[in-house]
Amino acid sequence: MGGQHIAGWLNFGGFLACSARALFEELGFRNEALLKDHMKDSAGEYHDLLVMAVNVDEFLASKQALGVQ
């Protein structure tokens, strides 16, 4: 396996969640876990929690290949 991994989580609703997820997937993040009804908002409604991770070495290599610093 090797390499460092960075994990993060997303907790957005509706269209924003789809856009944010797609953006992170394009950056190389992959799904690690989906926790159903794990987060509760201020209105008392439950939402899913998506945990994503990326291999740092692969991420930095892809940025270099694109000429991004």
Residue, then its C-alpha position, 0 to 999 in steps of 0.5 A: m500500500g504505502g504512501q500517506h493518506i488524508a481523510g476528510w468528511l462531507n456533510f452537505g445536502g442536495f445538489l451541493a453534496c453531489s457537486a462537492r463529492a464529484l469535485f473531490e473524486e476528480l481530485g483523486f479522493r475515494n470513498e472510505a465509508l458512508l455512515k447513514d443518518h450519522m449527523k443531526d442538523s440544527a432542525g433535528e434532521y439526520h444526514d449521511l456522513l461520507v468519509m473520503a481519503v486520498n493517497v498523498d503521494e499519488f495526489l502530489a504526483s498528479k498535480q506535478a504532471l499537470g504543472v500545478q504547484 
